[in-house]
Amino acid sequence: MALEQIYLEGGTTTLPSQSQLRRLIDAIGQNFSLRKNLLFRTTIALPLADHHSINKLCELGANDLTLCLKDNNLPRQSTGPRKLANTPNENKTQEVVAAARKAGFDIIRIKLLYGQEKQNEGHWGDTLDIVVAAQPDLINLQCGPSASVAEKADNARLTTAFSLIEEQFDSRLYSIRHLINAGYIHIGMNLFARQDNYLVTAQRQGRLHYDLLGYSILPDYDVIAVGISAIGKSGSALYQNHSELLHYYNQLDQNKLPIMRGLELSPDDLLRRSVMYALICHSVISFESAETYFPIDFKQYFAHELSVLTAYEKAGLVTINEEEIAVTPTGKLFVGNICQVFDQYLRNN
């Protein structure tokens, strides 16, 4: 079996030793043949990154680096206008990105949390400016987990909880406008790319794909999951490894795969996934294209979904005609919400 890519996650909180990483990579090489132009993605938290750690990751063969950045890693906005230049945290961000480029990484992305409590617009704008100034190839915005939202909801303090959710929504819109104005292209699903990035080209040429690891130029493929809680895919089956380390090790000690649960996707699951992926990657789903691969009458099969989408059409998020559903430029900002209309599991719950 030839591996197309390796995705080494888990560096957001800790970084394995060089010897541990070498043993892991060697074990992979001993059991699999590696494609010549293998994509090797790895992740590290910005505070842990320095010239030494960056160079070591590159020496192991990594060529796609994700830097995880929390907003509280960066300076708070002062009462007056803040001058961006020469702040320690800004220097750190730019130095790490520069070190990664010098080491030989082909792709550098920054994963940034938004929508956290006490995150005012002025401060968040400064954060985005610092990230943009470092000129990463990709910027991935993720809504920061807010424990207080769940806690306050559990305590029936729903007004405060919904207020925080609204703040996250406003922060998302602000972020999208800010990054687009800075010259980044919104690929979708809160992922932004420089105009010369390969994902932008692939999307323009209709070659973009979406999978468990996000956007990709590779067609549908199997994912071998290694590590606790990791999710893998084989054909139409999904599986997840044990999330508790003891159970995980016990299975391995018995020479068994440490799989906790699995799911065989039904024809309906596969159909709905293809519709959602088309909207996520290309902002359009042609009824005829779906009917070519699946034995359905699209408008009849998805009559309920088309009915629900009329509200989205009135809001200017999609256009619907006799041939297709197309996501508008505004709707592209909410493509995840649009796709949820086709998720039968959400509807059944």
C-alpha positions as CSV (number, residue, x, y, z in Angstrom):
1,M,0.0,0.0,0.0
2,A,1.4,3.4,-1.0
3,L,0.8,6.3,1.3
4,E,-0.3,9.6,-0.3
5,Q,0.0,11.7,2.9
6,I,0.9,11.5,6.6
7,Y,-1.0,13.8,9.0
8,L,0.7,14.0,12.4
9,E,-1.6,15.7,14.8
10,G,-1.3,16.2,18.6
11,G,1.4,18.8,18.7
12,T,-0.9,21.5,20.0
13,T,-0.2,20.7,23.6
14,T,3.1,18.7,23.5
15,L,5.8,17.8,21.1
16,P,7.2,14.2,21.1
17,S,10.9,13.8,21.5
18,Q,13.0,13.6,18.4
19,S,13.7,9.9,19.0
20,Q,10.0,9.1,19.4
21,L,9.2,10.9,16.2
22,R,12.0,9.1,14.4
23,R,10.8,5.7,15.6
24,L,7.3,6.5,14.4
25,I,8.4,7.6,11.0
26,D,10.7,4.6,10.6
27,A,7.9,2.3,11.5
28,I,5.7,3.8,8.9
29,G,8.4,3.5,6.3
30,Q,9.0,-0.2,7.2
31,N,5.3,-1.1,6.8
32,F,4.2,1.1,3.9
33,S,5.7,2.3,0.6
34,L,5.7,6.1,0.5
35,R,4.8,8.1,-2.5
36,K,7.7,10.2,-3.9
37,N,5.9,13.5,-3.5
38,L,4.3,12.5,-0.2
39,L,2.4,15.2,1.7
40,F,3.6,15.1,5.3
41,R,1.5,17.4,7.5
42,T,2.4,18.1,11.1
43,T,1.2,20.4,13.8
44,I,2.8,22.3,16.6
45,A,1.6,25.0,19.0
46,L,3.2,28.4,18.3
47,P,4.6,28.8,21.9
48,L,6.5,25.5,21.5
49,A,7.9,26.4,18.0
50,D,11.5,27.6,17.6
51,H,14.3,27.2,15.1
52,H,15.4,23.9,16.6
53,S,11.9,22.2,16.7
54,I,11.1,23.5,13.2
55,N,14.3,22.1,11.7
56,K,13.9,18.8,13.4
57,L,10.4,18.3,12.0
58,C,11.6,19.2,8.6
59,E,14.5,16.7,8.9
60,L,12.0,14.0,9.6
61,G,10.4,14.7,6.2
62,A,7.5,17.0,7.1
63,N,6.7,19.5,4.4
64,D,3.3,21.0,5.5
65,L,3.3,22.8,8.9
66,T,0.3,23.9,11.0
67,L,1.0,26.4,13.7
68,C,-1.8,26.5,16.3
69,L,-2.3,29.9,17.7
70,K,-4.7,31.0,20.5
71,D,-5.7,34.6,20.6
72,N,-4.4,34.9,24.2
73,N,-0.9,34.1,22.9
74,L,-1.0,37.6,21.3
75,P,-0.9,41.1,23.0
76,R,-4.0,42.8,24.2
77,Q,-5.0,46.0,22.7
78,S,-4.0,49.0,24.7
79,T,-6.4,51.9,25.4
80,G,-5.0,53.9,22.5
81,P,-4.2,52.9,18.9
82,R,-1.6,50.1,18.9
83,K,1.3,50.2,16.6
84,L,1.8,46.7,15.2
85,A,5.5,46.7,14.6
86,N,8.0,45.2,17.0
87,T,5.7,43.6,19.5
88,P,7.3,40.5,21.0
89,N,4.4,38.2,20.0
90,E,4.3,39.6,16.5
91,N,8.0,39.0,16.2
92,K,7.5,35.4,17.5
93,T,4.9,34.7,14.8
94,Q,7.0,36.1,12.0
95,E,10.2,34.5,13.2
96,V,8.6,31.0,13.4
97,V,7.0,31.3,9.9
98,A,10.3,32.6,8.5
99,A,12.2,29.7,10.2
100,A,9.7,27.2,8.6
101,R,10.2,28.7,5.2
102,K,14.0,28.6,5.6
103,A,13.9,25.0,6.8
104,G,12.1,24.0,3.6
105,F,8.4,23.6,4.4
106,D,6.3,23.9,1.3
107,I,3.1,24.8,3.0
108,I,2.7,26.9,6.3
109,R,-0.7,27.3,7.8
110,I,-1.9,29.0,11.0
111,K,-4.9,27.7,12.9
112,L,-6.5,30.5,14.8
113,L,-9.3,30.4,17.4
114,Y,-12.0,33.1,17.2
115,G,-15.1,33.9,19.1
116,Q,-13.6,33.6,22.6
117,E,-14.9,35.5,25.6
118,K,-13.7,39.0,26.1
119,Q,-12.4,39.1,22.6
120,N,-13.3,42.7,21.4
121,E,-13.2,43.6,17.8
122,G,-10.3,46.0,18.0
123,H,-8.1,43.4,19.7
124,W,-9.2,40.7,17.3
125,G,-8.4,42.9,14.4
126,D,-4.8,43.4,15.8
127,T,-4.5,39.6,16.1
128,L,-5.5,39.1,12.4
129,D,-3.1,41.8,11.3
130,I,-0.3,40.0,13.1
131,V,-1.1,36.7,11.4
132,V,-1.5,38.3,8.0
133,A,1.8,40.1,8.4
134,A,3.5,36.7,8.8
135,Q,2.1,35.7,5.3
136,P,1.2,32.1,5.9
137,D,0.0,30.1,2.9
138,L,-3.2,29.2,4.7
139,I,-5.2,30.6,7.6
140,N,-7.8,28.3,9.3
141,L,-10.2,30.0,11.6
142,Q,-11.8,27.8,14.3
143,C,-14.5,28.8,16.7
144,G,-12.8,28.6,20.1
145,P,-14.5,26.2,22.6
146,S,-16.1,28.2,25.3
147,A,-16.8,26.1,28.4
148,S,-18.7,29.0,29.9
149,V,-21.4,28.7,27.1
150,A,-22.1,25.1,28.0
151,E,-22.0,25.8,31.8
152,K,-24.3,28.8,31.5
153,A,-26.7,26.8,29.3
154,D,-26.7,24.0,31.8
155,N,-27.5,26.5,34.5
156,A,-30.4,27.9,32.5
157,R,-28.6,31.1,32.0
158,L,-29.6,31.0,28.3
159,T,-29.6,34.7,27.7
160,T,-25.9,35.0,28.5
161,A,-25.1,31.8,26.5
162,F,-26.9,33.0,23.4
163,S,-25.2,36.3,23.7
164,L,-21.8,34.6,23.6
165,I,-22.9,32.6,20.5
166,E,-23.9,35.8,18.8
167,E,-20.5,37.4,19.6
168,Q,-18.9,34.3,18.0
169,F,-21.0,34.8,14.9
170,D,-20.1,38.5,14.7
171,S,-16.4,37.7,15.2
172,R,-16.7,35.2,12.3
173,L,-18.1,37.7,9.9
174,Y,-15.6,40.3,10.9
175,S,-12.7,37.8,10.5
176,I,-13.9,36.8,7.0
177,R,-14.1,40.4,5.8
178,H,-10.8,41.2,7.4
179,L,-8.9,38.4,5.7
180,I,-10.5,38.9,2.3
181,N,-9.6,42.6,2.4
182,A,-6.0,41.5,3.2
183,G,-5.9,39.5,-0.1
184,Y,-6.7,36.0,1.1
185,I,-9.2,33.8,-0.8
186,H,-12.0,32.2,1.2
187,I,-11.9,28.6,0.1
188,G,-14.8,27.7,2.4
189,M,-15.4,26.3,5.8
190,N,-13.4,29.1,7.4
191,L,-10.2,28.2,5.4
192,F,-8.4,31.1,3.7
193,A,-5.5,30.8,1.2
194,R,-3.1,33.1,-0.6
195,Q,-4.1,33.7,-4.2
196,D,-1.1,31.6,-5.5
197,N,-2.0,28.5,-3.3
198,Y,-2.7,25.2,-4.9
199,L,-6.1,24.9,-3.3
200,V,-7.2,28.1,-5.0
201,T,-6.1,26.7,-8.3
202,A,-7.8,23.3,-7.7
203,Q,-11.0,25.0,-6.7
204,R,-11.0,27.2,-9.8
205,Q,-10.3,24.1,-12.0
206,G,-13.0,22.0,-10.3
207,R,-10.4,19.5,-8.8
208,L,-10.9,20.3,-5.2
209,H,-11.9,17.5,-2.8
210,Y,-13.0,17.4,0.9
211,D,-12.4,14.6,3.4
212,L,-11.8,13.8,7.0
213,L,-8.7,16.0,7.0
214,G,-10.3,18.9,5.3
215,Y,-9.7,20.3,1.8
216,S,-7.4,18.3,-0.5
217,I,-6.5,17.9,-4.2
218,L,-6.5,14.1,-3.7
219,P,-9.6,12.1,-4.7
220,D,-11.4,9.9,-2.2
221,Y,-9.0,7.6,-0.3
222,D,-8.7,5.4,2.7
223,V,-7.4,6.9,6.0
224,I,-5.5,4.8,8.5
225,A,-6.0,6.1,12.0
226,V,-3.2,5.7,14.5
227,G,-3.5,7.0,18.1
228,I,-6.3,7.4,20.7
229,S,-9.6,8.8,19.4
230,A,-8.3,9.0,15.9
231,I,-10.9,8.5,13.1
232,G,-10.2,6.5,10.0
233,K,-11.9,5.4,6.9
234,S,-11.8,2.3,4.7
235,G,-14.1,2.3,1.6
236,S,-17.6,3.2,2.9
237,A,-16.7,2.4,6.5
238,L,-15.7,4.9,9.2
239,Y,-14.1,3.9,12.5
240,Q,-12.8,5.5,15.7
241,N,-10.1,4.3,18.0
242,H,-10.5,4.0,21.7
243,S,-10.4,7.4,23.5
244,E,-9.0,5.9,26.8
245,L,-5.3,5.1,26.8
246,L,-5.8,2.0,28.9
247,H,-8.3,0.4,26.5
248,Y,-6.2,1.4,23.6
249,Y,-3.1,-0.3,25.0
250,N,-5.0,-3.4,26.1
251,Q,-6.2,-3.9,22.5
252,L,-2.7,-3.6,21.1
253,D,-1.4,-6.0,23.7
254,Q,-3.8,-8.5,22.4
255,N,-2.6,-7.9,18.9
256,K,-5.9,-6.3,18.0
257,L,-6.7,-3.0,16.3
258,P,-7.7,-0.6,19.0
259,I,-11.1,0.3,17.4
260,M,-13.8,1.5,19.7
261,R,-16.7,1.8,17.2
262,G,-17.4,1.7,13.5
263,L,-20.1,2.7,11.0
264,E,-20.8,1.3,7.5
265,L,-22.2,4.2,5.4
266,S,-25.5,3.4,3.7
267,P,-26.2,4.4,0.1
268,D,-28.2,7.3,1.5
269,D,-25.2,8.4,3.6
270,L,-23.0,8.3,0.6
271,L,-25.5,10.3,-1.5
272,R,-25.9,13.0,1.2
273,R,-22.1,13.2,1.7
274,S,-21.5,13.7,-2.0
275,V,-24.1,16.5,-2.1
276,M,-22.5,18.2,0.9
277,Y,-19.0,17.8,-0.5
278,A,-20.1,19.3,-3.8
279,L,-21.5,22.4,-2.0
280,I,-18.4,22.7,0.2
281,C,-15.9,22.3,-2.6
282,H,-17.6,23.9,-5.7
283,S,-20.6,25.8,-4.2
284,V,-23.0,24.0,-6.5
285,I,-24.7,20.7,-6.8
286,S,-26.2,19.7,-10.2
287,F,-29.3,17.5,-10.0
288,E,-28.2,15.7,-13.1
289,S,-24.7,14.9,-11.8
290,A,-26.2,13.4,-8.6
291,E,-28.7,11.4,-10.7
292,T,-25.9,10.1,-12.8
293,Y,-24.1,8.4,-9.9
294,F,-27.2,7.6,-7.7
295,P,-30.5,6.0,-8.9
296,I,-32.7,8.9,-7.7
297,D,-34.9,11.7,-8.9
298,F,-33.1,14.5,-7.0
299,K,-36.1,16.9,-6.6
300,Q,-38.3,14.0,-5.4
301,Y,-35.7,12.4,-3.1
302,F,-34.7,15.8,-1.5
303,A,-38.2,17.3,-1.5
304,H,-38.0,18.1,2.2
305,E,-34.5,19.6,1.9
306,L,-35.5,21.8,-1.0
307,S,-38.5,23.0,0.9
308,V,-36.3,24.0,3.9
309,L,-33.8,25.7,1.5
310,T,-36.4,28.1,0.3
311,A,-35.8,30.1,3.5
312,Y,-32.1,30.1,2.7
313,E,-32.9,31.3,-0.8
314,K,-35.0,34.2,0.6
315,A,-32.1,35.1,2.8
316,G,-29.8,35.3,-0.3
317,L,-27.6,32.3,0.7
318,V,-28.5,30.0,-2.2
319,T,-30.2,30.1,-5.6
320,I,-32.4,27.1,-6.7
321,N,-33.6,26.4,-10.2
322,E,-34.7,23.4,-12.2
323,E,-31.1,22.2,-12.6
324,E,-29.1,22.9,-9.5
325,I,-28.6,24.4,-6.1
326,A,-25.9,27.1,-6.1
327,V,-24.4,28.8,-3.1
328,T,-24.1,32.5,-3.4
329,P,-21.0,34.5,-2.4
330,T,-22.7,35.4,0.9
331,G,-23.9,31.8,1.3
332,K,-20.4,30.6,1.0
333,L,-19.7,32.1,4.4
334,F,-22.3,29.8,5.8
335,V,-21.9,26.7,3.7
336,G,-21.6,24.5,6.8
337,N,-25.0,25.6,7.9
338,I,-26.4,25.0,4.4
339,C,-25.0,21.5,4.4
340,Q,-26.7,20.7,7.7
341,V,-30.0,20.8,5.8
342,F,-28.9,17.5,4.1
343,D,-27.8,15.9,7.3
344,Q,-30.6,13.5,8.2
345,Y,-29.0,12.6,11.6
346,L,-29.3,16.2,12.7
347,R,-32.9,16.2,11.6
348,N,-33.7,12.9,13.4
349,N,-32.2,14.3,16.6
